[in-house]
Amino acid sequence: MKLKFVILCFIVSLPVLMSSQTNSEIAGVYIERSEKHFYDLEIDKALDIFNKALKYMDSVPNSRVAKLGTLLHFEHQKYFEARSYARSYFELEEDKSSEDYQTMLATFVDIQEEIESYIAEQKALELKRQAEDRAAQRLDSLNTLWLDKSKAFAVVADSIYQFNKYNLAVFSKNGQLGIIDDVGNIVEQPQAYKYVITYDGYILFLDKETNPTKIFVYNCVNRKGRLLPQVSILDSNATNYGKVMLPRANGLIVTYPNTTSKAFVYNIEEKLFSDIEDLKEFLKTLKKNDIIEKYKDEQVRINKTWLTLGSHLGAQIYELYDLDSQRFGYLNTANGRVWDVNTYNFLGGFYNGNFELIEDGKRFWADEEGLRRETNVNENGIYNGASRFVKNTDGTYAIIQNRNGKDFLVLGDAALLNQKHFVDEATK
């Protein structure tokens, strides 16, 4: 019975003993091949075969394998693996006085120096990375700070019109119109006006484009504004200002109300309507000079046609209406010439030698003799200031001025260096 048990144990352990011996022998073959390629300077192939040998080993079996592992990994600059094999070599090698042992000691020192160099390099890289991270965080903080500061310089507007030589422009906000200067100061708060006319240094705000009932006039020169008198002052039957002509630099505002037989001609600076001081004496003079044939009250006869004398537009030019209160034309009281309304549809106020003339919906300019031209000098002028208005992505506007070669955000008296220069200055 005991003999059978011994035989059974031997049979069970035999495959393990045979497998262990076989693995050891196979590993030995691979080690020999790896050594041969190593000494033939075929380093890559030697390491590949060495790694195959490792598959048949549970651990480093002897100093020979440890030495080969050290040298192969050292040549491949795998210094931590090389150091591990070198330590195994020193544990397994019994002859501490051999030349191989001394060579391996020198190699171990080289490995350790490479590792120390690598650690120092990694430490330097980490310090550099940390410094770069701090610099990046500093930049992020500065950029965030600038963005926070820049919010105070945003001009909230839907649109900003062209600036004039007086450094003023119309702007719209929430469907209302106001006036802003070129550093963002609100000169006139937005009000419920829907249409604007600007010319000769004046800005007119109308409550509607056609037949307005309310007009605000702003003088860009003295920066003062006021409402036009109600059109009903001129004629109680009038309900709107009708056709509104361009304002002129001498303060003349001319409109053609819908139901009157007289144009609304008002000097906004003098706060006066265009009236004839002594109508009877004036008409008497016209008759004496053969400008008119007859007169009675405000009516005059010209070429056998009775007409009503309307408002004075300047330069001795007066309106003429027929007896049905329909505009007939314009009378030049200097020479008696009548300008037909079919050609001279609407005349504006006279300034600097000319009237605005609307003919078939087109704008022209006419001198006191009625000679027409297509252009005129607009006293609004051209903006020559330092500000540039840039629309931001959020729809607001930024005002930028260049000062001594650097761009600044400006708003009123405040200024903020542009983002790039702000960050550069802070990181010097």
Secondary structure, 3 states (H helix, E strand, C coil): CHHHHHHHHHHHHHHHHHHHHHHHHHHHHHHHHHHHHHHCCCHHHHHHHHHHHHCCCCCCCCHHHHHHHHHHHHHCCCHHHHHHHHHHHHHHCCCCCCHHHHHHHHHHHHHHHHHHHHHHHHHHHHHHHHHHHHHHHHHHHHHHHHHHHHHHHCECCCEECCCCCCCEEEEEECCEEEEEECCCCEEEEEECCCEEEEECCEEEEECCCCCCCCEEEEECCCCEEEECCCHHHCCCCCCCCEEECCCCCCCEEEEECCCCCCCEEEECCCCEECCCCCHHHHHHHHHHCCCCCEEECCEEEECCEEEEEEEEEECCEEEEECCCCCEEEEEECCCCCEEECCCCCEECCCECCEEEEEECCEEEEECCCCCEECCCCCCCCCCCCCEEEEECCCCCEEEEEEECCEEEEEECCEEEECHHHHHHHHCC
